[in-house]
């Protein structure tokens, strides 16, 4: 999955879960300040990302996430660490 594909899916999740217009979802957008997410929203987002990747996201990995780009980086790392399909 490319960064653009991850961003597109993330944008869809943010619109579906929190009614955030896709135009506001840029790599530089700050999740809490600009997109008005709170800690409960972050948990909901992690659940969606875990379903998308099939991988568990450790709370420590998500603690440093501040922007949409950080989320994309986190998902990209999870997918890179995933074992190759047989």
N, CA and C of each residue as an Amber inpcrd file, in Angstrom:
protein
   258
   0.8560000  -1.1830000   0.0000000   0.0000000   0.0000000   0.0000000
   0.8990000   1.2420000   0.0000000   0.6280000   2.1680000  -0.9050000
   1.4460000   3.3770000  -1.0030000   0.9880000   4.4170000   0.0250000
   1.8240000   5.4250000   0.2080000   1.4660000   6.5260000   1.1240000
   0.1670000   7.2000000   0.6750000   0.0070000   7.3550000  -0.6430000
  -1.2090000   7.9890000  -1.1560000  -2.4460000   7.1460000  -0.8540000
  -2.3110000   5.8290000  -0.9800000  -3.4340000   4.9320000  -0.6750000
  -3.7710000   4.9710000   0.8100000  -2.7290000   5.0040000   1.6480000
  -2.9480000   5.0990000   3.1000000  -3.6590000   6.4100000   3.4190000
  -3.1860000   7.5050000   2.8320000  -3.7910000   8.8170000   3.0700000
  -5.2480000   8.8270000   2.6000000  -5.5240000   8.2150000   1.4620000
  -6.9010000   8.1810000   0.9500000  -7.8070000   7.4060000   1.9030000
  -7.3360000   6.2670000   2.3970000  -8.1530000   5.4880000   3.3450000
  -8.3400000   6.2500000   4.6500000  -7.2700000   6.8700000   5.1280000
  -7.3380000   7.6480000   6.3650000  -8.3350000   8.8010000   6.2090000
  -8.2870000   9.4650000   5.0770000  -9.2140000  10.5550000   4.7980000
 -10.6590000  10.0460000   4.8480000 -10.8780000   8.8670000   4.2770000
 -12.2110000   8.2630000   4.3150000 -12.6610000   7.9490000   5.7270000
 -11.7430000   7.4220000   6.5370000 -12.0770000   7.1190000   7.9380000
 -12.4470000   8.3930000   8.6900000 -11.6550000   9.4500000   8.4940000
 -11.9010000  10.7050000   9.2090000 -13.2400000  11.3100000   8.8030000
 -13.5820000  11.1770000   7.5210000 -14.8730000  11.6890000   7.0710000
 -16.0170000  10.8410000   7.6430000 -15.8490000   9.5180000   7.5720000
 -16.8920000   8.5910000   8.0480000 -17.1160000   8.7020000   9.5560000
 -16.0320000   8.7210000  10.3160000 -16.1380000   8.7090000  11.7790000
 -16.4370000  10.0810000  12.3760000 -15.8160000  11.1260000  11.8230000
 -15.8530000  12.4320000  12.4860000 -16.3770000  13.5610000  11.5940000
 -16.8730000  13.2000000  10.3890000 -17.4200000  14.1850000   9.4600000
 -16.4250000  15.2950000   9.1240000 -15.1570000  14.9150000   8.9650000
 -14.1150000  15.8720000   8.5900000 -14.0390000  15.8890000   7.0590000
 -14.2090000  17.0610000   6.4460000 -14.1470000  17.1280000   4.9800000
 -12.7770000  16.6650000   4.4720000 -12.7600000  15.8210000   3.4420000
 -11.4800000  15.3210000   2.9120000 -10.5010000  16.4310000   2.5470000
 -11.0020000  17.5960000   2.1480000 -10.1180000  18.7050000   1.7740000
  -9.2620000  19.1720000   2.9550000  -9.7350000  18.9590000   4.1810000
  -8.9650000  19.3650000   5.3720000  -7.8900000  18.3500000   5.7420000
  -7.9660000  17.1410000   5.1670000  -7.0500000  16.0690000   5.5380000
  -5.8050000  16.1470000   4.6510000  -4.7940000  16.8650000   5.1630000
  -3.5080000  16.9660000   4.4790000  -2.4560000  16.3710000   5.4010000
  -1.2980000  16.0570000   4.8460000  -0.2390000  15.4570000   5.6660000
   0.1710000  16.3650000   6.8220000   0.0540000  17.6800000   6.6310000
   0.4700000  18.6310000   7.6730000  -0.6290000  18.9540000   8.6790000
  -1.8520000  18.4940000   8.4290000  -2.9730000  18.8320000   9.3150000
  -2.7550000  18.2210000  10.7000000  -2.9030000  19.0620000  11.7200000
  -2.7400000  18.5960000  13.1040000  -4.0500000  17.9710000  13.5700000
  -3.9540000  16.7350000  14.0510000  -5.1510000  15.9770000  14.4230000
  -5.9760000  16.6660000  15.4930000  -5.3230000  17.1530000  16.5260000
  -6.0530000  17.6780000  17.6780000  -6.3920000  19.1560000  17.5280000
  -5.4560000  19.9500000  17.0040000  -5.6930000  21.3830000  16.9050000
  -6.5480000  21.7430000  15.6980000  -6.2300000  21.1870000  14.5280000
  -6.9140000  21.5960000  13.3000000  -8.1310000  20.7300000  12.9740000
  -8.0510000  19.4320000  13.2600000  -9.1560000  18.5380000  12.9150000
 -10.0770000  18.2760000  14.1070000  -9.7510000  18.8640000  15.2490000
 -10.5940000  18.8020000  16.4490000 -10.8490000  17.3910000  16.9650000
  -9.8790000  16.5050000  16.8190000 -10.0200000  15.1760000  17.4130000
  -9.6710000  15.2630000  18.8880000 -10.2550000  14.3830000  19.6880000
  -9.8660000  14.2880000  21.0970000  -9.3350000  12.8770000  21.3380000
  -9.0160000  12.5670000  22.5830000  -8.3910000  11.2710000  22.8760000
  -9.3210000  10.1030000  22.5670000 -10.6190000  10.2770000  22.7670000
 -11.5860000   9.2150000  22.4410000 -11.6190000   8.9990000  20.9310000
 -11.5980000  10.1060000  20.1740000 -11.5620000  10.0040000  18.7130000
 -10.3070000   9.2640000  18.2630000  -9.1880000   9.5400000  18.9200000
  -7.9290000   8.8760000  18.5650000  -8.0480000   7.3650000  18.7610000
  -8.7140000   6.9520000  19.8340000  -8.9170000   5.5150000  20.0840000
  -9.7700000   4.9140000  18.9700000 -10.8390000   5.5980000  18.5860000
 -11.6900000   5.1220000  17.4920000 -10.8930000   4.9890000  16.1980000
 -10.0250000   5.9610000  15.9500000  -9.1940000   5.9350000  14.7470000
  -8.2230000   4.7590000  14.7870000  -7.6150000   4.5130000  15.9370000
  -6.6870000   3.3770000  16.0840000  -7.4050000   2.0620000  15.7910000
  -8.6280000   1.9200000  16.2760000  -9.3990000   0.6980000  16.0210000
  -9.5850000   0.5070000  14.5100000  -9.9290000   1.5830000  13.8020000
 -10.0960000   1.5140000  12.3460000  -8.7830000   1.1580000  11.6520000
  -7.6950000   1.7630000  12.1120000  -6.3850000   1.5010000  11.5010000
  -5.9450000   0.0610000  11.7410000  -6.2540000  -0.4590000  12.9140000
  -5.9150000  -1.8520000  13.2150000  -6.6940000  -2.7900000  12.2960000
  -7.9560000  -2.4800000  12.0530000  -8.7580000  -3.2970000  11.1440000
  -8.1960000  -3.2110000   9.7210000  -7.7640000  -2.0210000   9.3380000
  -7.2230000  -1.8130000   7.9940000  -5.9180000  -2.5850000   7.7840000
  -5.0570000  -2.5670000   8.8010000  -3.7320000  -3.1740000   8.6480000
  -3.6940000  -4.6280000   9.0970000  -4.6820000  -5.0270000   9.9170000
  -4.6300000  -6.3800000  10.4770000  -3.5460000  -6.5100000  11.5320000
  -3.0450000  -5.3880000  12.0120000  -1.9700000  -5.3740000  13.0100000
  -2.4100000  -4.5810000  14.2320000  -1.8630000  -4.9600000  15.3750000
  -2.1560000  -4.2260000  16.6110000  -1.2430000  -3.0010000  16.6800000
  -1.8240000  -1.8760000  17.0140000  -1.0410000  -0.6530000  17.1860000
  -0.7890000  -0.4720000  18.6700000   0.4920000  -0.4510000  19.0430000
   0.8430000  -0.2670000  20.4480000   0.5870000   1.1870000  20.8380000
   0.0270000   1.3970000  22.0340000  -0.2390000   2.7830000  22.4720000
   1.0040000   3.6690000  22.3930000   2.1770000   3.1150000  22.7100000
   3.4030000   3.9150000  22.6510000   3.7060000   4.3880000  21.2300000
   3.3730000   3.5420000  20.2410000   3.6190000   3.9220000  18.8470000
   2.7370000   5.0800000  18.4210000   1.5640000   5.1860000  19.0300000
   0.6060000   6.2060000  18.6180000   0.6920000   7.4650000  19.4680000
   1.4420000   7.4030000  20.5780000   1.5400000   8.5450000  21.4870000
   2.1610000   9.7730000  20.8270000   3.1300000   9.5440000  19.9410000
   3.8540000  10.6470000  19.3140000   3.1310000  11.2120000  18.0980000
   2.0270000  10.6030000  17.7070000   1.3050000  11.0370000  16.5200000
   0.6300000  12.3870000  16.7730000   0.9250000  13.3570000  15.9100000
   0.3490000  14.6950000  16.0530000  -0.3380000  15.1570000  14.7700000
   0.1560000  14.6880000  13.6180000  -0.3840000  15.1350000  12.3350000
  -0.8890000  13.9460000  11.5230000  -1.6210000  14.2540000  10.4710000
  -2.0780000  13.2080000   9.5540000  -0.8700000  12.4720000   8.9750000
   0.1910000  13.2120000   8.6720000   1.4200000  12.5930000   8.1490000
   2.0130000  11.5970000   9.1340000   1.9470000  11.9030000  10.4230000
   2.4390000  10.9740000  11.4500000   1.6320000   9.6700000  11.4270000
   0.3220000   9.7890000  11.2180000  -0.5330000   8.5960000  11.1510000
  -0.1400000   7.7630000   9.9370000   0.0630000   8.4240000   8.8030000
   0.4690000   7.7170000   7.5870000   1.8020000   7.0010000   7.8310000
   2.7510000   7.6750000   8.4790000   4.0450000   7.0630000   8.7960000
   3.8630000   5.8270000   9.6750000   3.0040000   5.9420000  10.6820000
   2.7460000   4.8420000  11.6160000   2.1670000   3.6370000  10.8720000
   1.1860000   3.8730000  10.0030000   0.5580000   2.7890000   9.2410000
   1.5710000   2.1780000   8.2740000   2.3530000   3.0350000   7.6390000
   3.3700000   2.5570000   6.6990000   4.3650000   1.6360000   7.4120000
   4.7700000   2.0240000   8.6090000   5.7050000   1.2080000   9.4020000
   5.0510000  -0.1250000   9.7910000   3.8050000  -0.0780000  10.2070000
   3.0910000  -1.3150000  10.5590000   3.0340000  -2.2740000   9.3710000
   2.7080000  -1.7330000   8.2030000   2.6000000  -2.5710000   7.0140000
   3.9620000  -3.1110000   6.5930000   5.0180000  -2.3150000   6.7750000
   6.3720000  -2.7530000   6.4140000   6.8290000  -3.8660000   7.3520000
   6.3870000  -3.8080000   8.6170000   6.7910000  -4.8070000   9.6070000
   5.9680000  -6.0890000   9.5030000   4.8870000  -6.0360000   8.7250000
   4.0170000  -7.2110000   8.6050000   4.7480000  -8.3360000   7.8870000
   4.5640000  -9.5640000   8.3480000   5.2020000 -10.6760000   7.6490000
   4.6290000 -10.8200000   6.2390000   5.4690000 -11.2220000   5.3230000
   5.0340000 -11.3730000   3.9370000   3.9850000 -12.4880000   3.8480000
   3.0150000 -12.2890000   2.9930000   1.9710000 -13.3090000   2.8090000
   2.5910000 -14.5330000   2.1330000   2.1500000 -15.7340000   2.5300000
   2.7490000 -16.9490000   1.9360000   2.4190000 -17.0840000   0.4660000
